[in-house]
Amino acid sequence: MSSERQLLPFSSFSSYAVMAMSYRLLPQVGLKEMIEDVFASLHWLELFGSQKGFDLTRVLLVGDSAGGHLAGLTLCIQRSPKLQLLYGVEALDFDFDAAVIICGVMEPQKLALGNGIMSRAAKVQLKLLTRKNTAIANAAGFSQACRNIKLPPLMIIGSEEDSFWWQTRLFLRTLTANKLDFQTKLWRRSRGKHLGHVFNVTHWEWSESRETNFAMLNFFKQISASKHKK
């Protein structure tokens, strides 16, 4: 399911419009409210995107780290009336051609299995995230939310030097088990210790970051072109 494609020149991507989204954080809000914020931003795009130069027939959703988790849930919620009801949001009038998840922390309920401060505080974080809502807790992880849902193609970006590499591995297993369409751009430990968590976002000037980000854009261009030929 993973494949390499020839990279296209930067000029091929210069006409794309980009919208960045934000959301409220713990401890002020939980996961439900974060999802509400994401969908509020996307509904704004639905209403005003065309005025700002967006082509909503060709949309790529991107998320990194915890934002990757929210992006993954957003894909699932968009295609599941049951999840829309659970999270209290309405489906968008447009859909996503594809999505890119960068060093995603996709299974917050399993953070205690890892190392570091976040993992040690995982139980507290999970309580804050789900607000003791059992239904939300049972759909908080991507592996729980994606069951029996057909999702658009995904690209998974990760690095063995990422402190959350184990979460990327869990994510890849979930995608494979659910027979979802995905490609990967994975950096091995031998390429250097500097390629840590979301390195291509925090150090976009590195050659490895440029290679990663070009691969991401190339993935979207190829998927979008294939979709609109049909």
Secondary structure, 3 states (H helix, E strand, C coil): CCCCCCCCCHHHHCCCCCCCCCCCCCCCCCHHHHHHHHHHHHHHHHHHHHHHCCCCCCCEEEEECHHHHHHHHHHHHHCCHHHHHHHCCCCCCCCCCEEEEECCCCCHHHHHHCCCHHHHCHHHHHHHHHCCCHHHHCCCCHHHHCCCCCCCCEEEEEECCCCCHHHHHHHHHHHHHCCCCEEEEEECHHHCCCCCCCHHHHCCCCHHHHHHHHHHHHHHHHHHHHHHHC
